[in-house]
Amino acid sequence: MSSFFKTNRNSSAAIFTLLGIAIIYSWVGLTAQSGGGGQDSWNHYLFARWCYDHPMKMLDLWGKPFFTIFASPFAQYGIHAVYLMNIIATLFTAWVTYLTGRKLGMRNPWMLILLFGLQPVVLANFFSALTEPTNALAISVILYLLVSKKYRLGLFIASFLPLIRSEGIVLVITILPFLFVNKQFKQLPILLSGTFVFALIGAFISGEWNYFFEHNPYIRFEREGIFDPGSGDFLHFVNSHNEITGIWVSILLLLSVFLIVSYIYSRYQKKAPSEMSHLMFWLMFPMLFGFAFAHSFIWWAGILGSHGLIRVFMVVAPITALIAHYSIHTIMNLDVRRLNQTLKWLTTMGMFFIVFPGAQMPFPWQGKPSIAMYPAIAQFNRAFSYIDSLGLANNIIMHQLPEVNVYRDWDPFIEGPDMSKYKTLYIWSIDPEMKNDWIPDSTVIVWDNLHARREAFKRLEAMVESPLYQELKQFPYESKNPNDSIFNVRVFMKVIE
């Protein structure tokens, strides 16, 4: 078996490794009770599912234009088709990251497939309708093109990063050091072209010259002060490294930082440059650590809707893998046979046994679902069975759980005064002032103790005390833990006036 891994740049080893990752991903998909990423995953799917009926949703910065357009053909066949799309995107990202390692001349680049594909943040989020997997794919392609010195195409694709995810603006900025140190500053217009063209299209269609900034949800929430994302420790993401990169990749990252600092010192002494080290320092370090610093600051400052979500680091997971492998490559250049063999087996076995606890998943042999169902879904199902039993299934149904719209294939984006077109509404549509309450009579409200309270700002007390809404039934979550009351669901109906 060891001879199988001997050859540097062994494409057979890469294919074998990718198949192993695919088997693990298949187990996740087959045993998952739900997709990863929570309600954001469902929301992104809904934008892609209904954007043909509402073309302006293709430009919506909350839905993320790149993902909405890219995923829309898949979404017409249901959310599992989008899950499949993201699985393929993640596997392709692993392969392109491997190709980038080959292009850099790294020893045993097949290990990059493990270093990317078995990071906990990747395993926890690839099976989803989130935007992170396709963003990671875009990053891997950009890195491959820039490493291949195909600057124009790489920078052109990079120019669309702000349309893939909002922090793409940060990633574009972090490419600038590489651009200038390689005397490619004349390519700057290309790096800005995609976002600029989108801004012009948005301005032309909407009639708002500042569409790109005016409709950025994070900027709008911050300006209007209507959303509290919370805040936390500046080192939150560092402290969460077990759930992001895992301990082995974290150790390799720290070692790579030390090695790159040593390289900078050697360059100061006028020693011969290394192209790989040059790319690490001027391209990959700024992108990874600039991205990490931006998210750490945003969470610490409590701005721009961070929530301290660690899943965003799947975006830069290809960069993390390449930097981590730099230390493996350097050690293997010592040509100590036993040390090299140990590194291969330590990485292979270590990544496997680290990734499942880090992703908060059971090991495959434990016989448990890889991703558990959201606990409130059981109460929602009971509530809808109850609504059906009362003959109210054809009434307008209000709730605050995008997952409901996904599985019932309801369009949540209908607008206009003709209420006969509506099948569903979100609870945040209820005006707190009774005199302004326009909700149609006999509308059924499925209120839950988490999303209705957090996203719709509709307290239970307000619903119970309102003379406009009559409580029909409660569906409590069966648990001895009082904190689990957040999964309680109640059914109300708008009283006929």
C-alpha positions in Angstrom: 0.0 0.0 0.0 2.8 2.4 0.8 4.2 2.1 -2.7 0.9 3.4 -4.0 1.7 6.7 -2.4 5.3 6.9 -3.4 5.1 8.8 -6.6 5.1 12.6 -6.3 2.0 14.0 -8.0 0.4 10.6 -8.3 -2.9 11.2 -10.1 -4.0 7.7 -9.2 -3.7 8.5 -5.5 -5.6 11.7 -6.1 -8.5 9.8 -7.8 -8.5 7.2 -5.0 -8.6 9.9 -2.4 -11.4 11.8 -4.1 -13.4 8.6 -4.3 -12.9 8.1 -0.6 -14.2 11.6 0.1 -17.1 11.0 -2.2 -18.1 7.9 -0.2 -18.0 9.9 3.0 -20.1 12.6 1.4 -22.6 10.0 0.1 -23.0 8.6 3.6 -23.8 12.1 4.9 -26.3 12.7 2.2 -28.0 9.3 2.6 -28.3 9.5 6.4 -29.1 13.2 6.8 -32.6 14.0 8.0 -32.2 17.6 6.7 -29.7 19.8 4.9 -27.0 21.7 6.8 -26.9 25.5 7.4 -30.3 26.0 9.0 -32.9 28.3 7.6 -30.4 30.2 5.5 -30.1 27.1 3.4 -33.8 27.0 2.8 -33.9 30.7 2.0 -31.3 30.5 -0.7 -33.1 27.6 -2.3 -36.3 29.6 -2.4 -34.6 32.4 -4.2 -33.3 30.0 -6.8 -36.6 28.1 -7.0 -38.8 31.1 -7.7 -36.5 33.5 -9.5 -38.0 32.7 -12.9 -41.4 33.9 -11.6 -39.8 36.9 -10.0 -36.8 37.9 -12.2 -35.7 40.7 -9.9 -34.8 38.1 -7.3 -31.9 37.2 -9.6 -30.4 40.6 -8.6 -31.3 40.3 -4.9 -28.2 40.6 -2.8 -29.8 38.8 0.1 -30.3 35.7 -2.1 -26.8 36.2 -3.7 -27.1 36.7 -7.5 -24.4 34.2 -8.5 -25.9 31.4 -6.5 -29.5 32.2 -7.4 -28.8 32.1 -11.1 -26.4 29.2 -10.9 -28.7 27.0 -8.8 -32.0 28.0 -10.5 -32.1 25.2 -13.0 -31.4 22.6 -10.3 -33.9 24.2 -7.9 -36.8 23.5 -10.3 -36.3 19.8 -9.5 -36.4 20.3 -5.7 -34.0 21.0 -2.9 -32.3 17.6 -3.2 -31.1 18.6 -6.7 -29.5 21.7 -5.2 -27.9 19.5 -2.5 -26.5 17.4 -5.4 -25.2 20.5 -7.1 -23.3 21.5 -3.9 -21.9 18.0 -3.4 -20.5 18.1 -7.0 -19.2 21.7 -6.4 -17.4 20.6 -3.2 -15.8 17.6 -4.9 -14.7 19.6 -7.8 -13.2 22.2 -5.5 -11.2 19.4 -3.9 -9.9 18.4 -7.3 -9.1 21.9 -8.5 -7.2 22.5 -5.2 -5.2 19.3 -5.9 -4.4 20.6 -9.4 -3.3 23.9 -7.9 -0.9 22.0 -5.7 0.5 20.2 -8.7 0.9 23.4 -10.5 2.9 24.8 -7.5 5.1 21.7 -7.5 4.0 20.5 -4.1 5.1 17.1 -2.9 2.2 14.6 -2.8 -0.5 17.1 -3.8 -3.2 14.4 -3.5 -3.1 15.1 0.2 -4.7 18.5 -0.6 -8.0 16.6 -1.3 -8.0 15.4 2.3 -6.8 18.8 3.7 -9.8 20.5 2.0 -12.5 17.8 1.9 -12.1 16.7 5.5 -12.0 20.0 7.2 -14.9 20.0 9.7 -16.4 23.2 8.3 -16.6 21.6 4.9 -18.1 18.3 6.1 -20.7 20.2 8.1 -21.9 22.4 5.3 -21.4 20.8 1.8 -24.8 19.0 2.1 -26.9 22.1 1.9 -28.3 24.9 -0.3 -25.9 27.4 1.2 -23.7 29.7 -1.0 -20.5 28.6 0.7 -19.8 25.5 -1.5 -20.0 27.4 -4.8 -18.0 30.3 -3.3 -15.3 27.8 -2.3 -15.3 26.5 -5.9 -14.9 30.0 -7.3 -12.0 30.6 -4.9 -10.3 27.3 -6.0 -10.6 28.2 -9.7 -9.3 31.7 -9.1 -6.3 30.4 -7.2 -5.6 27.8 -10.0 -5.7 30.5 -12.7 -3.5 33.0 -10.8 -1.0 30.3 -9.9 -1.0 29.4 -13.6 -0.3 33.0 -14.5 -3.6 33.4 -16.3 -4.1 36.7 -14.6 -6.8 38.2 -16.7 -9.2 35.3 -16.5 -8.5 34.7 -12.8 -9.0 38.4 -12.0 -12.2 38.5 -14.1 -13.7 35.6 -12.2 -12.5 37.2 -8.9 -14.4 40.4 -9.9 -17.7 38.6 -9.3 -16.8 37.5 -5.7 -18.9 40.3 -4.1 -21.9 38.9 -6.0 -21.3 35.4 -4.7 -21.2 36.4 -1.1 -21.0 39.9 0.5 -17.5 39.3 2.0 -16.3 38.9 -1.5 -15.5 42.6 -1.3 -12.9 41.7 1.4 -11.5 38.9 -0.8 -11.2 41.3 -3.8 -9.2 43.8 -1.6 -6.9 41.0 -0.3 -5.9 40.2 -3.9 -4.5 43.7 -4.4 -1.0 42.9 -2.8 -0.5 40.1 -5.2 -1.5 42.3 -8.1 0.9 45.0 -7.3 3.9 43.0 -6.2 3.7 41.1 -9.5 3.4 44.4 -11.4 -0.1 43.6 -12.7 -1.7 46.8 -11.5 -2.8 47.5 -15.0 -5.2 44.6 -14.5 -7.1 46.4 -11.7 -10.0 47.4 -13.9 -10.5 43.7 -14.7 -10.6 42.9 -10.9 -13.4 45.4 -10.5 -15.3 44.7 -13.7 -17.8 42.1 -12.6 -19.1 44.0 -9.7 -19.2 47.2 -11.7 -21.2 45.7 -14.5 -23.6 44.2 -12.0 -24.0 47.6 -10.3 -24.8 49.2 -13.7 -27.4 46.4 -14.5 -29.0 46.8 -11.1 -29.1 50.6 -11.5 -30.6 50.4 -15.0 -33.3 47.9 -14.1 -34.2 49.4 -10.7 -33.7 53.0 -11.5 -31.5 53.4 -8.4 -27.9 54.5 -9.2 -26.7 53.1 -5.9 -28.5 49.8 -6.1 -25.5 47.7 -5.2 -25.1 49.5 -1.8 -28.7 50.5 -1.1 -29.9 46.9 -1.4 -27.0 45.2 0.4 -29.0 43.6 3.3 -26.1 43.9 5.8 -25.5 47.6 5.0 -29.2 48.3 5.2 -29.7 46.5 8.5 -26.8 48.4 10.0 -28.0 51.8 8.7 -31.6 51.2 9.8 -30.6 49.6 13.2 -33.5 47.1 12.9 -31.4 43.9 13.4 -29.2 42.9 16.3 -26.7 40.2 15.2 -25.0 40.1 18.6 -21.3 40.3 19.3 -18.6 38.3 20.9 -14.9 37.7 21.5 -12.5 38.9 18.8 -10.8 35.4 19.0 -14.1 33.6 18.6 -13.1 32.0 15.3 -9.6 31.1 16.6 -11.2 29.4 19.6 -13.5 27.5 17.2 -10.7 26.1 15.2 -11.7 22.5 16.1 -15.0 23.1 14.3 -13.5 25.0 11.4 -10.1 23.4 10.3 -9.6 20.7 12.9 -6.6 20.4 15.1 -4.3 18.8 12.5 -4.8 21.5 9.9 -4.5 24.2 12.6 -1.1 22.8 13.6 0.0 22.8 9.9 -1.2 26.3 9.4 0.8 27.6 12.4 3.9 25.7 11.1 3.4 27.3 7.6 3.2 30.7 9.1 6.6 30.1 10.8 8.1 28.8 7.5 6.8 31.8 5.5 8.2 34.2 8.1 11.5 32.4 7.7 11.3 32.8 4.0 10.7 36.5 4.3 13.9 36.8 6.4 15.8 34.9 3.8 14.6 37.2 1.1 15.7 40.1 3.3 19.2 38.6 3.1 19.0 38.6 -0.7 18.7 34.8 -1.0 17.1 33.3 -4.1 13.3 33.7 -4.2 10.9 30.7 -4.1 7.8 31.0 -6.3 5.7 28.9 -4.0 6.7 30.9 -0.9 6.1 34.1 -2.9 2.6 33.0 -3.7 1.9 32.0 -0.2 3.0 35.3 1.2 1.5 37.7 -1.3 -1.7 35.9 -2.4 -2.9 33.1 0.0 -1.9 34.7 3.3 -3.6 38.0 2.6 -6.8 36.2 1.4 -7.1 33.8 4.3 -6.0 36.1 7.2 -7.7 39.2 5.7 -10.9 37.2 5.5 -10.5 35.9 9.1 -9.6 39.4 10.4 -12.7 41.0 8.7 -15.1 38.4 10.2 -13.4 38.5 13.6 -13.8 42.3 13.7 -17.4 42.3 12.5 -18.4 39.8 15.2 -16.4 41.6 17.9 -18.0 44.9 16.8 -21.5 43.4 16.5 -22.1 44.8 13.0 -23.2 43.6 9.6 -25.2 40.6 10.7 -22.3 38.3 11.5 -23.9 36.1 14.2 -20.4 34.6 14.7 -21.3 31.9 12.2 -18.3 29.6 11.6 -19.6 28.1 8.4 -18.4 31.1 6.4 -14.9 29.7 6.6 -15.8 27.0 4.1 -15.4 29.8 1.6 -11.6 30.0 2.2 -11.1 26.3 3.0 -9.2 25.7 -0.3 -6.7 28.4 0.7 -6.5 26.9 4.2 -5.6 23.5 2.6 -2.9 25.0 0.4 -1.3 26.9 3.2 -1.4 23.8 5.5 0.1 21.6 2.8 3.0 24.1 2.4 4.4 22.8 5.7 4.0 19.2 4.7 5.7 20.0 1.4 8.6 21.6 3.2 9.1 18.7 5.6 8.9 16.2 2.8 11.7 18.0 1.0 14.0 16.8 3.7 13.6 13.4 2.1 13.5 11.4 5.3 11.5 8.3 4.1 10.0 7.3 7.4 9.1 10.9 8.2 7.4 11.3 4.9 5.4 8.0 5.3 4.4 9.0 8.8 3.1 12.4 7.5 1.0 10.6 4.9 -0.7 8.2 7.3 -1.0 10.8 10.0 -2.8 13.1 7.7 -5.0 10.4 6.2 -6.1 8.8 9.5 -5.9 12.0 11.5 -8.2 13.9 9.2 -10.8 11.1 9.2 -11.0 10.7 12.9 -10.9 14.5 13.6 -13.5 15.6 11.0 -16.6 13.9 12.4 -16.4 15.3 16.0 -15.4 18.7 14.6 -18.4 18.7 12.3 -20.6 17.5 15.2 -21.5 14.4 13.3 -21.5 10.8 14.5 -19.0 8.3 13.0 -20.6 6.3 10.2 -20.6 3.1 12.2 -22.6 4.6 15.0 -25.8 4.2 13.0 -27.1 7.8 13.7 -28.2 10.4 11.1 -25.4 12.6 9.9 -27.5 15.8 10.2 -30.5 15.7 12.5 -33.8 17.2 11.7 -34.6 20.7 13.2 -36.5 19.7 16.4 -39.5 22.0 15.8 -40.4 20.3 12.5 -42.2 17.5 14.3 -44.4 20.2 16.0 -45.0 21.9 12.6 -46.1 18.7 11.1 -48.5 18.1 13.9 -49.8 21.6 13.5 -50.4 21.2 9.8 -52.2 17.9 10.3 -54.4 19.7 12.8 -55.0 22.6 10.3 -56.0 20.0 7.6 -58.4 18.3 10.0 -60.2 21.7 10.5 -60.6 22.1 6.7 -58.3 25.2 6.8 -55.7 23.9 4.4 -56.7 26.3 1.6 -56.6 29.4 3.8 -53.5 31.6 3.7 -50.9 30.2 6.1 -48.6 32.5 7.9 -45.4 31.2 9.6 -41.7 32.2 9.9 -40.0 29.0 8.8 -38.7 28.9 5.2 -38.3 25.1 5.4 -42.2 25.0 5.3 -42.3 26.8 2.0 -39.6 24.5 0.6 -41.4 21.2 1.3 -44.9 22.6 0.4 -43.5 24.3 -2.7 -45.1 27.6 -1.7 -44.0 30.9 -3.4 -43.1 33.4 -0.6 -42.3 36.2 -2.9 -45.7 37.1 -4.3 -46.5 40.9 -4.0 -49.4 43.1 -4.7 -52.9 43.8 -3.3 -54.6 40.7 -4.8 -54.8 38.4 -1.8 -56.2 35.6 -3.9 -52.7 35.0 -5.3 -51.2 34.3 -1.9 -50.8 30.9 -0.3 -48.4 31.9 2.4 -47.0 34.9 4.2 -44.3 35.4 6.8 -45.3 36.5 10.3 -43.2 39.6 10.1 -46.0 41.0 7.8 -48.2 41.4 10.9 -48.2 45.1 11.8 -47.8 45.7 15.6 -50.4 48.4 15.4 -53.9 46.8 15.3 -55.3 49.7 13.3 -52.9 48.9 10.5 -53.3 45.2 10.5 -54.2 44.2 6.9 -53.9 40.4 7.3 -57.0 38.8 5.7 -59.7 37.3 7.8 -59.4 33.5 8.6 -55.6 33.6 7.9 -54.0 30.8 9.9 -50.8 31.6 11.8 -48.3 28.9 12.8 -46.3 30.6 15.5 -43.0 29.1 16.7 -41.1 30.1 19.7 -37.8 30.7 17.9 -38.1 32.1 14.4 -41.4 34.0 14.9 -39.9 35.7 18.0 -36.4 36.3 16.6 -36.9 37.1 12.9 -40.5 38.4 13.0 -40.1 40.1 16.3 -43.6 38.8 17.3 -43.7 37.9 20.9 -46.1 35.3 22.2 -47.6 37.7 24.6 -48.5 40.0 21.7 -50.3 37.2 19.9 -52.2 36.0 22.9 -53.3 39.5 24.0 -54.3 40.7 20.6 -58.1 40.6 20.0 -57.5 40.1 16.3 -56.1 36.6 16.7 -57.6 33.5 18.4 -55.4 30.7 19.6 -56.6 27.3 18.4 -54.1 24.8 19.7 -50.6 24.4 21.3 -48.0 21.8 20.2 -45.3 21.8 22.9 -41.9 20.1 22.3 -41.8 17.0 24.5 -38.7 17.5 26.6 -37.7 17.7 30.3 -35.4 20.6 29.5 -37.2 23.9 29.9 -34.8 25.6 27.4 -36.3 23.4 24.7 -39.5 25.5 24.8 -38.0 27.4 21.8 -39.3 24.5 19.7 -42.9 25.0 20.8 -45.5 25.7 18.1 -48.9 27.3 18.4 -51.7 27.8 15.9 -53.7 31.0 15.7 -56.3 32.3 13.3 -57.2 35.8 12.3 -60.6 36.6 13.9 -63.4 37.5 11.4 -64.2 41.1 12.1 
